[in-house]
Structures are given as structure tokens and as C-alpha cells.
Amino acid sequence: MGTFKIEGGHQLSGEITPQGAKNEALQVLCAVLLTPEKVTINNIPDIVDVNKLIQLLGDLGVKAEKLGSGSYSFRADAVNLDYLQSDDFKKDGSGLRGSIMMVGPLLARFGQGYIPKPGGDKIGRRRLDTHFEGFIKESFYGVEADKLKGTYMLLDEASVTGTANIVMAAVLAEGETTIYNAACEPYLQQLCKMLNRMGAKISGIGSNMLIIEGVEELGGTEHRMLPDMIEIGSWIGLAAMTKSELTIKNVSWDDLGQIPTVFRKLGIQLERRGDDIFIPEHKDGYEIQNYIDGSILTIADAPWPGLTPDLLSIILVSVDPSKNVRKPLVLCG
């Protein structure tokens, strides 16, 4: 079993470039199932969950070729649907929560799919009901449909993966699909933009109402993934905790939403330099802001463009009152 040995009390310095976003990777990798043509994806993170999904796609018959660090080409022109009924798929798919997003593309293109009971972490509000609700008119737990037809749906939660799954099913459905209370996270926007380059007709990207006009088929494309905002927030927190001067490269600043604002409210200085974040050394610690009426600052997670819940733990350890911070803070998750 591997171990980490951490010796504290040292400052950091230099530059760091974040990996591609895991949550985007799980969506766009599943989207390669929507076309028999080649799809090239760049900036794929080299992490366990993503590598598991690439392996799962390969076992399903998708040809995957590694082109370089973080770059792969995929061609789903010989998908083995029998694999979906195998014990191997049930076992391998259940170990990866992201496998749930294979069902939308499979259902749209091949008229059938299978959803193993997904694994993965169970942190926060992450129900799977929204996925099933999106397909309930046409399917059951083992999904089959002769032809998907567009419809209007109001989601009971703005689920990112649920929205992604429904979008991928709707792009090849007959007629128009309207999704209200859709998620609008940057990674979902990335998926929609990629699908549009493949020939899909999706409008309302970036809003909570998506309108998808179904098309007969999709073609190939090339796509570059965004950097992982959770990793970026983690580096900001690490710089603050260690009072270090760091530069985080190529952060896609405009897609970070509330993350820079929240850290600044904690008194952490951030400087935008092009598309980089520069964090100076905080020799004297940092001071949490108060509201204008003097009340205690409260930070809560929320759907995009609010603060992602994944960073609450980073903020919690960043504001250790015994070390760096003066003034109280309330965290709500």
C-alpha cells in the first residue's frame, strides 16, 4: 500500500499548471459513443477514474489511441453491445460513478443501454434520480427504445451529470427537446459546444434552459478540455496555508465563477496575469472580510455559478484561526 510522508513548515514557490477537469472528462469521453467518426480529445487528466472510463470504452469496442500526453483519439465504429449484458461490464461499470453517462449516448445511437449500480464517492447532494427521470418516458433500468422523441422536461434539480446524460440522448432524438432547470456549469457548456461542432443543434448554452433540435447523425471533432477548477482552488488554498508565492498557469479565468471572489473574501490576494493566477506571499496572514453591516461572513456551496461544494474542505483548512486568520467565518455545506 502506498503512503505519503509530509514534512510541514516549508514554503512553496514557482509555477504549476493544472490538469484537465475530471468532471468534464467523464462527460466528453462518453460523448464519443454518439458517432462512428474519429473524435480527438486533448488535456485529458491522467487519473484513475478517467483511465477506468477509457478502459471501459475500449472493452465496449471503442478504438482508443494515445497521441501524446493527455491526448487521445477515439473511434466508436464497432461497438459491441453484447458487452453491456456481460458480468464484466456490470463489475467494471459499477466501480465508476461516471459510467452512468454512457447510457444517454448508447440509448440515442443504438436504442439500448444498461446502467450498472454506479460506485464512486457519495459526497454531497448527488442523487441519480435525475438521470432516470430524463429517460422515464422511454425506458426502465435496463434501457431500450426504438426511437427517442423530443419532449419538454423540468428537472427537479440542476444535476450536471443528469443534464449531460439527457443532452447526449436528445441530440439524436426526433424533434425538439427542452430542458428547464438545466445545469449550466462550464463543463456542461464544454460538452454542448463539442456536440455542436459534431453537428448537434443545441441553443441556450450557459443558461438554465437548453433547447435541443434532434439531428440524424453526428460527425467527428477535436476538443480541448478546461483545467480542473477544484485543483486550481486547491493550489490557491495551499499557497495561503503555507504563505507561499505561487503562479497557477492557464486557469481559464472566465470559467472559474465565484472561486476567486470567495478566496478574496477570505483575505487571500489574487492577481490576474493574463490567464494565470498569481498569489503573493502572505507574510502577515490574511484577514477575513466582514459584511458592510458588520455581520460575520458566511460562505455556502451552491450550484453554478455558486461555489462548488468540493472546495469547502479546502476553505476550511485554509482558514485555520490559530495560524493565519483574524475574524470569524461561517461555512455552510
Phi and psi in degrees as GROMACS dihedral restraints (atoms count N, CA, C in turn):
[ dihedral_restraints ]
;  ai    aj    ak    al  type     phi  dphi    fc
    3     4     5     6     1   -73.0    20    10
    4     5     6     7     1   152.3    20    10
    6     7     8     9     1  -135.3    20    10
    7     8     9    10     1   156.4    20    10
    9    10    11    12     1  -112.2    20    10
   10    11    12    13     1   133.3    20    10
   12    13    14    15     1  -113.1    20    10
   13    14    15    16     1   119.2    20    10
   15    16    17    18     1  -118.5    20    10
   16    17    18    19     1   122.4    20    10
   18    19    20    21     1  -107.5    20    10
   19    20    21    22     1   111.1    20    10
   21    22    23    24     1   -80.4    20    10
   22    23    24    25     1   179.1    20    10
   24    25    26    27     1    86.7    20    10
   25    26    27    28     1    14.8    20    10
   27    28    29    30     1  -117.8    20    10
   28    29    30    31     1   137.5    20    10
   30    31    32    33     1   -81.7    20    10
   31    32    33    34     1   156.2    20    10
   33    34    35    36     1  -109.0    20    10
   34    35    36    37     1   165.2    20    10
   36    37    38    39     1  -160.7    20    10
   37    38    39    40     1   160.6    20    10
   39    40    41    42     1   112.1    20    10
   40    41    42    43     1  -157.3    20    10
   42    43    44    45     1  -123.4    20    10
   43    44    45    46     1   150.5    20    10
   45    46    47    48     1  -140.9    20    10
   46    47    48    49     1   137.9    20    10
   48    49    50    51     1  -111.3    20    10
   49    50    51    52     1   119.5    20    10
   51    52    53    54     1   -69.5    20    10
   52    53    54    55     1   154.9    20    10
   54    55    56    57     1   -74.9    20    10
   55    56    57    58     1   171.4    20    10
   57    58    59    60     1   -64.7    20    10
   58    59    60    61     1   160.0    20    10
   60    61    62    63     1   -79.1    20    10
   61    62    63    64     1   123.7    20    10
   63    64    65    66     1   -57.6    20    10
   64    65    66    67     1   -46.3    20    10
   66    67    68    69     1   -66.0    20    10
   67    68    69    70     1   -28.8    20    10
   69    70    71    72     1   -75.1    20    10
   70    71    72    73     1   -40.6    20    10
   72    73    74    75     1   -57.3    20    10
   73    74    75    76     1   -43.7    20    10
   75    76    77    78     1   -63.7    20    10
   76    77    78    79     1   -29.3    20    10
   78    79    80    81     1   -78.4    20    10
   79    80    81    82     1   -54.1    20    10
   81    82    83    84     1   -70.5    20    10
   82    83    84    85     1   -27.8    20    10
   84    85    86    87     1   -66.3    20    10
   85    86    87    88     1   -39.2    20    10
   87    88    89    90     1   -67.2    20    10
   88    89    90    91     1   -28.7    20    10
   90    91    92    93     1   -66.5    20    10
   91    92    93    94     1   -18.7    20    10
   93    94    95    96     1   -65.0    20    10
   94    95    96    97     1   -18.3    20    10
   96    97    98    99     1   -71.4    20    10
   97    98    99   100     1   -11.4    20    10
   99   100   101   102     1   -81.8    20    10
  100   101   102   103     1    -7.4    20    10
  102   103   104   105     1  -144.4    20    10
  103   104   105   106     1   148.4    20    10
  105   106   107   108     1   -83.3    20    10
  106   107   108   109     1    -5.8    20    10
  108   109   110   111     1   -86.7    20    10
  109   110   111   112     1   165.9    20    10
  111   112   113   114     1   -73.0    20    10
  112   113   114   115     1   134.8    20    10
  114   115   116   117     1  -123.2    20    10
  115   116   117   118     1   124.4    20    10
  117   118   119   120     1  -107.2    20    10
  118   119   120   121     1   130.3    20    10
  120   121   122   123     1  -125.1    20    10
  121   122   123   124     1   130.5    20    10
  123   124   125   126     1  -114.3    20    10
  124   125   126   127     1   158.5    20    10
  126   127   128   129     1    66.2    20    10
  127   128   129   130     1    35.9    20    10
  129   130   131   132     1   -76.6    20    10
  130   131   132   133     1   128.6    20    10
  132   133   134   135     1   -72.7    20    10
  133   134   135   136     1   141.9    20    10
  135   136   137   138     1   -90.9    20    10
  136   137   138   139     1    78.1    20    10
  138   139   140   141     1  -131.4    20    10
  139   140   141   142     1   163.8    20    10
  141   142   143   144     1   -59.7    20    10
  142   143   144   145     1   -50.3    20    10
  144   145   146   147     1   -61.2    20    10
  145   146   147   148     1   -41.6    20    10
  147   148   149   150     1   -68.4    20    10
  148   149   150   151     1   -43.1    20    10
  150   151   152   153     1   -63.9    20    10
  151   152   153   154     1   -35.1    20    10
  153   154   155   156     1   -62.8    20    10
  154   155   156   157     1   -41.6    20    10
  156   157   158   159     1   -67.2    20    10
  157   158   159   160     1   -40.5    20    10
  159   160   161   162     1   -61.2    20    10
  160   161   162   163     1   -41.0    20    10
  162   163   164   165     1   -64.8    20    10
  163   164   165   166     1   -40.4    20    10
  165   166   167   168     1   -63.8    20    10
  166   167   168   169     1   -42.2    20    10
  168   169   170   171     1   -62.7    20    10
  169   170   171   172     1   -40.2    20    10
  171   172   173   174     1   -62.2    20    10
  172   173   174   175     1   -41.5    20    10
  174   175   176   177     1   -65.2    20    10
  175   176   177   178     1   -26.6    20    10
  177   178   179   180     1   -79.4    20    10
  178   179   180   181     1   -10.7    20    10
  180   181   182   183     1   111.0    20    10
  181   182   183   184     1     3.2    20    10
  183   184   185   186     1   -78.4    20    10
  184   185   186   187     1   128.3    20    10
  186   187   188   189     1   -79.8    20    10
  187   188   189   190     1   120.7    20    10
  189   190   191   192     1  -119.3    20    10
  190   191   192   193     1   126.9    20    10
  192   193   194   195     1  -124.3    20    10
  193   194   195   196     1   125.3    20    10
  195   196   197   198     1   -80.1    20    10
  196   197   198   199     1   121.4    20    10
  198   199   200   201     1   -95.1    20    10
  199   200   201   202     1   -19.8    20    10
  201   202   203   204     1   169.4    20    10
  202   203   204   205     1  -172.3    20    10
  204   205   206   207     1   -62.5    20    10
  205   206   207   208     1   114.6    20    10
  207   208   209   210     1    78.0    20    10
  208   209   210   211     1     5.2    20    10
  210   211   212   213     1  -121.1    20    10
  211   212   213   214     1   130.6    20    10
  213   214   215   216     1  -136.1    20    10
  214   215   216   217     1   152.4    20    10
  216   217   218   219     1  -112.3    20    10
  217   218   219   220     1   146.1    20    10
  219   220   221   222     1  -130.7    20    10
  220   221   222   223     1   142.9    20    10
  222   223   224   225     1  -140.8    20    10
  223   224   225   226     1   113.1    20    10
  225   226   227   228     1  -100.5    20    10
  226   227   228   229     1    59.5    20    10
  228   229   230   231     1  -101.5    20    10
  229   230   231   232     1     2.8    20    10
  231   232   233   234     1  -146.7    20    10
  232   233   234   235     1    56.2    20    10
  234   235   236   237     1   -72.8    20    10
  235   236   237   238     1   131.7    20    10
  237   238   239   240     1   -95.9    20    10
  238   239   240   241     1    95.1    20    10
  240   241   242   243     1   -67.7    20    10
  241   242   243   244     1   -23.4    20    10
  243   244   245   246     1   -62.5    20    10
  244   245   246   247     1   -27.9    20    10
  246   247   248   249     1   -60.4    20    10
  247   248   249   250     1   -29.1    20    10
  249   250   251   252     1   -64.8    20    10
  250   251   252   253     1   -22.1    20    10
  252   253   254   255     1   -97.1    20    10
  253   254   255   256     1     1.9    20    10
  255   256   257   258     1   -84.4    20    10
  256   257   258   259     1   157.2    20    10
  258   259   260   261     1   -66.0    20    10
  259   260   261   262     1   -31.3    20    10
  261   262   263   264     1   -62.2    20    10
  262   263   264   265     1   -42.5    20    10
  264   265   266   267     1   -66.6    20    10
  265   266   267   268     1   -41.9    20    10
  267   268   269   270     1   -61.2    20    10
  268   269   270   271     1   -38.1    20    10
  270   271   272   273     1   -73.7    20    10
  271   272   273   274     1   -50.0    20    10
  273   274   275   276     1   -69.4    20    10
  274   275   276   277     1   -39.4    20    10
  276   277   278   279     1   -68.6    20    10
  277   278   279   280     1   -33.9    20    10
  279   280   281   282     1   -69.7    20    10
  280   281   282   283     1   -18.2    20    10
  282   283   284   285     1   -85.7    20    10
  283   284   285   286     1     3.2    20    10
  285   286   287   288     1  -140.1    20    10
  286   287   288   289     1   111.2    20    10
  288   289   290   291     1   -59.8    20    10
  289   290   291   292     1   -33.9    20    10
  291   292   293   294     1   -65.0    20    10
  292   293   294   295     1   -14.5    20    10
  294   295   296   297     1   -63.5    20    10
  295   296   297   298     1   -18.4    20    10
  297   298   299   300     1   -59.1    20    10
  298   299   300   301     1   -27.8    20    10
  300   301   302   303     1   -81.7    20    10
  301   302   303   304     1     0.8    20    10
  303   304   305   306     1   -76.8    20    10
  304   305   306   307     1   -23.8    20    10
  306   307   308   309     1   -68.4    20    10
  307   308   309   310     1   -37.1    20    10
  309   310   311   312     1   -61.1    20    10
  310   311   312   313     1   -54.1    20    10
  312   313   314   315     1   -61.2    20    10
  313   314   315   316     1   -41.1    20    10
  315   316   317   318     1   -64.0    20    10
  316   317   318   319     1   -42.8    20    10
  318   319   320   321     1   -65.0    20    10
  319   320   321   322     1   -41.5    20    10
  321   322   323   324     1   -66.9    20    10
  322   323   324   325     1   -43.2    20    10
  324   325   326   327     1   -90.0    20    10
  325   326   327   328     1   -36.5    20    10
  327   328   329   330     1  -113.3    20    10
  328   329   330   331     1    -8.3    20    10
  330   331   332   333     1    79.3    20    10
  331   332   333   334     1     9.0    20    10
  333   334   335   336     1  -158.2    20    10
  334   335   336   337     1   156.1    20    10
  336   337   338   339     1  -165.4    20    10
  337   338   339   340     1   170.9    20    10
  339   340   341   342     1  -139.0    20    10
  340   341   342   343     1   136.2    20    10
  342   343   344   345     1  -113.6    20    10
  343   344   345   346     1   103.2    20    10
  345   346   347   348     1   -69.9    20    10
  346   347   348   349     1   157.6    20    10
  348   349   350   351     1   -64.1    20    10
  349   350   351   352     1   111.6    20    10
  351   352   353   354     1   -71.2    20    10
  352   353   354   355     1   152.7    20    10
  354   355   356   357     1  -102.3    20    10
  355   356   357   358     1  -136.5    20    10
  357   358   359   360     1    82.9    20    10
  358   359   360   361     1  -178.7    20    10
  360   361   362   363     1   -75.6    20    10
  361   362   363   364     1   161.7    20    10
  363   364   365   366     1  -124.3    20    10
  364   365   366   367     1    38.4    20    10
  366   367   368   369     1   -81.5    20    10
  367   368   369   370     1   129.8    20    10
  369   370   371   372     1    78.4    20    10
  370   371   372   373     1  -163.8    20    10
  372   373   374   375     1   -85.4    20    10
  373   374   375   376     1    91.3    20    10
  375   376   377   378     1  -135.2    20    10
  376   377   378   379     1    53.4    20    10
  378   379   380   381     1   -69.4    20    10
  379   380   381   382     1   157.3    20    10
  381   382   383   384     1  -100.4    20    10
  382   383   384   385     1    -1.6    20    10
  384   385   386   387     1   -56.9    20    10
  385   386   387   388     1   -36.1    20    10
  387   388   389   390     1   -62.7    20    10
  388   389   390   391     1   -33.2    20    10
  390   391   392   393     1   -63.1    20    10
  391   392   393   394     1   -48.2    20    10
  393   394   395   396     1   -70.1    20    10
  394   395   396   397     1   -36.1    20    10
  396   397   398   399     1   -60.2    20    10
  397   398   399   400     1   -36.6    20    10
  399   400   401   402     1   -66.5    20    10
  400   401   402   403     1   -25.3    20    10
  402   403   404   405     1  -109.2    20    10
  403   404   405   406     1     2.9    20    10
  405   406   407   408     1   -63.1    20    10
  406   407   408   409     1   -26.6    20    10
  408   409   410   411     1   -72.1    20    10
  409   410   411   412     1   -21.3    20    10
  411   412   413   414     1  -120.9    20    10
  412   413   414   415     1    -4.8    20    10
  414   415   416   417     1  -154.2    20    10
  415   416   417   418     1   178.6    20    10
  417   418   419   420     1  -136.3    20    10
  418   419   420   421     1  -163.9    20    10
  420   421   422   423     1   -59.0    20    10
  421   422   423   424     1   -42.0    20    10
  423   424   425   426     1   -93.2    20    10
  424   425   426   427     1   110.8    20    10
  426   427   428   429     1   -89.6    20    10
  427   428   429   430     1   135.8    20    10
  429   430   431   432     1  -144.9    20    10
  430   431   432   433     1   146.3    20    10
  432   433   434   435     1  -162.3    20    10
  433   434   435   436     1   130.3    20    10
  435   436   437   438     1   -66.8    20    10
  436   437   438   439     1   -42.1    20    10
  438   439   440   441     1  -154.7    20    10
  439   440   441   442     1   125.8    20    10
  441   442   443   444     1   -80.6    20    10
  442   443   444   445     1   141.4    20    10
  444   445   446   447     1  -121.8    20    10
  445   446   447   448     1   140.7    20    10
  447   448   449   450     1   -64.8    20    10
  448   449   450   451     1   154.0    20    10
  450   451   452   453     1  -156.8    20    10
  451   452   453   454     1   174.9    20    10
  453   454   455   456     1  -100.2    20    10
  454   455   456   457     1   134.7    20    10
  456   457   458   459     1  -140.6    20    10
  457   458   459   460     1   140.4    20    10
  459   460   461   462     1  -111.1    20    10
  460   461   462   463     1   109.9    20    10
  462   463   464   465     1   -73.4    20    10
  463   464   465   466     1   142.0    20    10
  465   466   467   468     1   -80.3    20    10
  466   467   468   469     1    -9.1    20    10
  468   469   470   471     1  -152.2    20    10
  469   470   471   472     1   150.7    20    10
  471   472   473   474     1   -83.1    20    10
  472   473   474   475     1    63.5    20    10
  474   475   476   477     1   -71.1    20    10
  475   476   477   478     1   129.9    20    10
  477   478   479   480     1   -69.9    20    10
  478   479   480   481     1   -53.7    20    10
  480   481   482   483     1   -68.7    20    10
  481   482   483   484     1   -33.4    20    10
  483   484   485   486     1   -63.0    20    10
  484   485   486   487     1   -45.9    20    10
  486   487   488   489     1   -61.2    20    10
  487   488   489   490     1   -44.6    20    10
  489   490   491   492     1   -59.6    20    10
  490   491   492   493     1   -43.6    20    10
  492   493   494   495     1   -62.4    20    10
  493   494   495   496     1   -44.9    20    10
  495   496   497   498     1   -67.5    20    10
  496   497   498   499     1   -40.9    20    10
  498   499   500   501     1   -59.3    20    10
  499   500   501   502     1   -45.2    20    10
  501   502   503   504     1   -65.9    20    10
  502   503   504   505     1   -30.2    20    10
  504   505   506   507     1   -74.4    20    10
  505   506   507   508     1   -37.4    20    10
  507   508   509   510     1   -73.4    20    10
  508   509   510   511     1   -25.8    20    10
  510   511   512   513     1   -64.2    20    10
  511   512   513   514     1   -25.2    20    10
  513   514   515   516     1  -109.3    20    10
  514   515   516   517     1     8.1    20    10
  516   517   518   519     1   -77.8    20    10
  517   518   519   520     1   161.4    20    10
  519   520   521   522     1   -82.9    20    10
  520   521   522   523     1   124.4    20    10
  522   523   524   525     1    89.8    20    10
  523   524   525   526     1  -160.2    20    10
  525   526   527   528     1  -106.3    20    10
  526   527   528   529     1   137.5    20    10
  528   529   530   531     1  -118.0    20    10
  529   530   531   532     1   131.7    20    10
  531   532   533   534     1  -116.2    20    10
  532   533   534   535     1   125.4    20    10
  534   535   536   537     1  -113.7    20    10
  535   536   537   538     1   112.5    20    10
  537   538   539   540     1  -102.6    20    10
  538   539   540   541     1   147.8    20    10
  540   541   542   543     1    64.4    20    10
  541   542   543   544     1    34.6    20    10
  543   544   545   546     1   -73.3    20    10
  544   545   546   547     1   150.7    20    10
  546   547   548   549     1   -68.3    20    10
  547   548   549   550     1   152.2    20    10
  549   550   551   552     1  -132.5    20    10
  550   551   552   553     1    21.7    20    10
  552   553   554   555     1   -55.6    20    10
  553   554   555   556     1   152.3    20    10
  555   556   557   558     1   -54.2    20    10
  556   557   558   559     1   -35.4    20    10
  558   559   560   561     1   -68.9    20    10
  559   560   561   562     1   -35.1    20    10
  561   562   563   564     1   -68.0    20    10
  562   563   564   565     1   -39.5    20    10
  564   565   566   567     1   -61.1    20    10
  565   566   567   568     1   -40.3    20    10
  567   568   569   570     1   -60.5    20    10
  568   569   570   571     1   -43.8    20    10
  570   571   572   573     1   -59.5    20    10
  571   572   573   574     1   -47.0    20    10
  573   574   575   576     1   -62.9    20    10
  574   575   576   577     1   -41.3    20    10
  576   577   578   579     1   -65.0    20    10
  577   578   579   580     1   -39.4    20    10
  579   580   581   582     1   -62.9    20    10
  580   581   582   583     1   -45.3    20    10
  582   583   584   585     1   -62.9    20    10
  583   584   585   586     1   -39.3    20    10
  585   586   587   588     1   -63.1    20    10
  586   587   588   589     1   -38.0    20    10
  588   589   590   591     1   -65.2    20    10
  589   590   591   592     1   -25.5    20    10
  591   592   593   594     1   -82.0    20    10
  592   593   594   595     1    -7.0    20    10
  594   595   596   597     1   115.7    20    10
  595   596   597   598     1     0.6    20    10
  597   598   599   600     1   -72.3    20    10
  598   599   600   601     1   164.9    20    10
  600   601   602   603     1  -125.5    20    10
  601   602   603   604     1    87.4    20    10
  603   604   605   606     1  -116.5    20    10
  604   605   606   607     1   127.5    20    10
  606   607   608   609     1  -122.4    20    10
  607   608   609   610     1   163.1    20    10
  609   610   611   612     1    85.6    20    10
  610   611   612   613     1    14.2    20    10
  612   613   614   615     1   -60.9    20    10
  613   614   615   616     1   129.7    20    10
  615   616   617   618     1    95.6    20    10
  616   617   618   619     1    -5.8    20    10
  618   619   620   621     1  -110.9    20    10
  619   620   621   622     1   179.0    20    10
  621   622   623   624     1   -95.2    20    10
  622   623   624   625     1    13.3    20    10
  624   625   626   627     1  -130.3    20    10
  625   626   627   628     1   112.9    20    10
  627   628   629   630     1  -105.4    20    10
  628   629   630   631     1   136.3    20    10
  630   631   632   633     1  -119.8    20    10
  631   632   633   634     1   121.9    20    10
  633   634   635   636     1  -119.0    20    10
  634   635   636   637     1   120.3    20    10
  636   637   638   639     1   -96.9    20    10
  637   638   639   640     1   117.7    20    10
  639   640   641   642     1   -64.5    20    10
  640   641   642   643     1   147.1    20    10
  642   643   644   645     1  -123.3    20    10
  643   644   645   646     1   166.5    20    10
  645   646   647   648     1   -73.4    20    10
  646   647   648   649     1   -38.4    20    10
  648   649   650   651     1  -157.5    20    10
  649   650   651   652     1   162.9    20    10
  651   652   653   654     1  -120.7    20    10
  652   653   654   655     1   154.4    20    10
  654   655   656   657     1  -111.5    20    10
  655   656   657   658     1  -169.8    20    10
  657   658   659   660     1   -83.5    20    10
  658   659   660   661     1   171.9    20    10
  660   661   662   663     1  -165.6    20    10
  661   662   663   664     1   176.5    20    10
  663   664   665   666     1  -124.5    20    10
  664   665   666   667     1   139.0    20    10
  666   667   668   669     1  -138.9    20    10
  667   668   669   670     1   141.0    20    10
  669   670   671   672     1  -118.0    20    10
  670   671   672   673     1   129.1    20    10
  672   673   674   675     1   -81.1    20    10
  673   674   675   676     1   152.8    20    10
  675   676   677   678     1   -72.5    20    10
  676   677   678   679     1   157.3    20    10
  678   679   680   681     1   -67.8    20    10
  679   680   681   682     1   157.6    20    10
  681   682   683   684     1   -80.5    20    10
  682   683   684   685     1   115.1    20    10
  684   685   686   687     1   -67.7    20    10
  685   686   687   688     1   -25.9    20    10
  687   688   689   690     1   -69.0    20    10
  688   689   690   691     1   -41.0    20    10
  690   691   692   693     1   -65.8    20    10
  691   692   693   694     1   -40.5    20    10
  693   694   695   696     1   -61.3    20    10
  694   695   696   697     1   -47.3    20    10
  696   697   698   699     1   -61.9    20    10
  697   698   699   700     1   -33.8    20    10
  699   700   701   702     1   -66.7    20    10
  700   701   702   703     1   -39.2    20    10
  702   703   704   705     1   -68.5    20    10
  703   704   705   706     1   -36.4    20    10
  705   706   707   708     1   -61.5    20    10
  706   707   708   709     1   -46.8    20    10
  708   709   710   711     1   -61.7    20    10
  709   710   711   712     1   -39.7    20    10
  711   712   713   714     1   -65.4    20    10
  712   713   714   715     1   -41.1    20    10
  714   715   716   717     1   -61.5    20    10
  715   716   717   718     1   -41.2    20    10
  717   718   719   720     1   -66.3    20    10
  718   719   720   721     1   -45.8    20    10
  720   721   722   723     1   -62.7    20    10
  721   722   723   724     1   -36.6    20    10
  723   724   725   726     1   -98.7    20    10
  724   725   726   727     1     4.8    20    10
  726   727   728   729     1    52.3    20    10
  727   728   729   730     1    47.6    20    10
  729   730   731   732     1  -108.2    20    10
  730   731   732   733     1   154.8    20    10
  732   733   734   735     1   -96.0    20    10
  733   734   735   736     1   116.1    20    10
  735   736   737   738     1  -132.9    20    10
  736   737   738   739     1   151.2    20    10
  738   739   740   741     1  -120.3    20    10
  739   740   741   742     1   124.9    20    10
  741   742   743   744     1  -103.0    20    10
  742   743   744   745     1   118.5    20    10
  744   745   746   747     1   -87.6    20    10
  745   746   747   748     1   146.7    20    10
  747   748   749   750     1    49.9    20    10
  748   749   750   751     1    60.7    20    10
  750   751   752   753     1   -91.1    20    10
  751   752   753   754     1    -4.7    20    10
  753   754   755   756     1    52.3    20    10
  754   755   756   757     1    61.5    20    10
  756   757   758   759     1   -49.0    20    10
  757   758   759   760     1   -42.1    20    10
  759   760   761   762     1   -66.5    20    10
  760   761   762   763     1   -13.3    20    10
  762   763   764   765     1  -101.5    20    10
  763   764   765   766     1     6.4    20    10
  765   766   767   768     1   -84.9    20    10
  766   767   768   769     1   -14.1    20    10
  768   769   770   771     1    59.6    20    10
  769   770   771   772     1  -127.1    20    10
  771   772   773   774     1   -81.9    20    10
  772   773   774   775     1    -4.9    20    10
  774   775   776   777     1   -59.0    20    10
  775   776   777   778     1   -52.1    20    10
  777   778   779   780     1   -61.1    20    10
  778   779   780   781     1   -39.0    20    10
  780   781   782   783     1   -61.8    20    10
  781   782   783   784     1   -43.9    20    10
  783   784   785   786     1   -64.5    20    10
  784   785   786   787     1   -44.7    20    10
  786   787   788   789     1   -65.0    20    10
  787   788   789   790     1   -35.2    20    10
  789   790   791   792     1   -66.2    20    10
  790   791   792   793     1   -35.0    20    10
  792   793   794   795     1   -63.2    20    10
  793   794   795   796     1   -25.3    20    10
  795   796   797   798     1   -80.3    20    10
  796   797   798   799     1    -3.1    20    10
  798   799   800   801     1    92.7    20    10
  799   800   801   802     1     7.4    20    10
  801   802   803   804     1   -87.0    20    10
  802   803   804   805     1   122.8    20    10
  804   805   806   807     1   -77.6    20    10
  805   806   807   808     1   131.2    20    10
  807   808   809   810     1  -128.4    20    10
  808   809   810   811     1   135.9    20    10
  810   811   812   813     1  -123.1    20    10
  811   812   813   814     1   129.1    20    10
  813   814   815   816     1   -85.2    20    10
  814   815   816   817     1   123.4    20    10
  816   817   818   819     1  -124.9    20    10
  817   818   819   820     1    94.5    20    10
  819   820   821   822     1    66.4    20    10
  820   821   822   823     1  -118.5    20    10
  822   823   824   825     1  -108.1    20    10
  823   824   825   826     1    19.5    20    10
  825   826   827   828     1  -106.2    20    10
  826   827   828   829     1   158.4    20    10
  828   829   830   831     1  -109.9    20    10
  829   830   831   832     1   124.8    20    10
  831   832   833   834     1  -107.4    20    10
  832   833   834   835     1   126.1    20    10
  834   835   836   837     1  -115.0    20    10
  835   836   837   838     1   113.3    20    10
  837   838   839   840     1   -75.2    20    10
  838   839   840   841     1   165.0    20    10
  840   841   842   843     1   -68.0    20    10
  841   842   843   844     1   129.3    20    10
  843   844   845   846     1   -99.8    20    10
  844   845   846   847     1    80.7    20    10
  846   847   848   849     1   -61.9    20    10
  847   848   849   850     1   -37.0    20    10
  849   850   851   852     1  -103.0    20    10
  850   851   852   853     1    21.6    20    10
  852   853   854   855     1    77.0    20    10
  853   854   855   856     1  -161.4    20    10
  855   856   857   858     1  -149.7    20    10
  856   857   858   859     1   156.0    20    10
  858   859   860   861     1  -118.0    20    10
  859   860   861   862     1   124.7    20    10
  861   862   863   864     1   -67.8    20    10
  862   863   864   865     1   137.9    20    10
  864   865   866   867     1   -72.2    20    10
  865   866   867   868     1   151.7    20    10
  867   868   869   870     1  -103.7    20    10
  868   869   870   871     1   159.4    20    10
  870   871   872   873     1   -69.4    20    10
  871   872   873   874     1   162.5    20    10
  873   874   875   876     1   -60.6    20    10
  874   875   876   877     1   -27.2    20    10
  876   877   878   879     1   -88.9    20    10
  877   878   879   880     1     4.8    20    10
  879   880   881   882     1    89.2    20    10
  880   881   882   883     1    -1.9    20    10
  882   883   884   885     1   -73.1    20    10
  883   884   885   886     1   162.1    20    10
  885   886   887   888     1   -72.6    20    10
  886   887   888   889     1   136.3    20    10
  888   889   890   891     1   -63.2    20    10
  889   890   891   892     1   131.2    20    10
  891   892   893   894     1  -118.9    20    10
  892   893   894   895     1   130.2    20    10
  894   895   896   897     1  -118.2    20    10
  895   896   897   898     1   125.8    20    10
  897   898   899   900     1  -130.1    20    10
  898   899   900   901     1   150.0    20    10
  900   901   902   903     1   -79.5    20    10
  901   902   903   904     1   157.1    20    10
  903   904   905   906     1  -163.4    20    10
  904   905   906   907     1   158.6    20    10
  906   907   908   909     1   -59.5    20    10
  907   908   909   910     1   156.5    20    10
  909   910   911   912     1   -50.5    20    10
  910   911   912   913     1   136.5    20    10
  912   913   914   915     1   -91.4    20    10
  913   914   915   916     1    20.8    20    10
  915   916   917   918     1   -72.3    20    10
  916   917   918   919     1  -178.8    20    10
  918   919   920   921     1   -75.5    20    10
  919   920   921   922     1   130.8    20    10
  921   922   923   924     1   -65.5    20    10
  922   923   924   925     1   137.8    20    10
  924   925   926   927     1   -63.7    20    10
  925   926   927   928     1   -21.2    20    10
  927   928   929   930     1   -62.0    20    10
  928   929   930   931     1   -21.5    20    10
  930   931   932   933     1   -95.9    20    10
  931   932   933   934     1    -2.6    20    10
  933   934   935   936     1   -62.2    20    10
  934   935   936   937     1   -38.8    20    10
  936   937   938   939     1   -67.0    20    10
  937   938   939   940     1   -35.6    20    10
  939   940   941   942     1   -65.7    20    10
  940   941   942   943     1   -43.6    20    10
  942   943   944   945     1   -64.0    20    10
  943   944   945   946     1   -38.5    20    10
  945   946   947   948     1   -60.2    20    10
  946   947   948   949     1   -46.8    20    10
  948   949   950   951     1   -79.2    20    10
  949   950   951   952     1   -18.0    20    10
  951   952   953   954     1   -74.4    20    10
  952   953   954   955     1   -22.4    20    10
  954   955   956   957     1  -112.6    20    10
  955   956   957   958     1    41.3    20    10
  957   958   959   960     1   -58.6    20    10
  958   959   960   961     1   110.9    20    10
  960   961   962   963     1   -65.8    20    10
  961   962   963   964     1   -18.8    20    10
  963   964   965   966     1   -79.5    20    10
  964   965   966   967     1   -10.1    20    10
  966   967   968   969     1  -116.3    20    10
  967   968   969   970     1   -62.9    20    10
  969   970   971   972     1  -115.9    20    10
  970   971   972   973     1   -21.2    20    10
  972   973   974   975     1  -110.9    20    10
  973   974   975   976     1   139.6    20    10
  975   976   977   978     1  -118.1    20    10
  976   977   978   979     1   135.2    20    10
  978   979   980   981     1    95.5    20    10
  979   980   981   982     1   146.2    20    10
  981   982   983   984     1   -79.8    20    10
  982   983   984   985     1   167.3    20    10
  984   985   986   987     1  -149.6    20    10
  985   986   987   988     1   143.5    20    10
  987   988   989   990     1  -113.6    20    10
  988   989   990   991     1   127.8    20    10
  990   991   992   993     1  -109.0    20    10
  991   992   993   994     1   134.5    20    10
  993   994   995   996     1  -125.6    20    10
  994   995   996   997     1   126.5    20    10
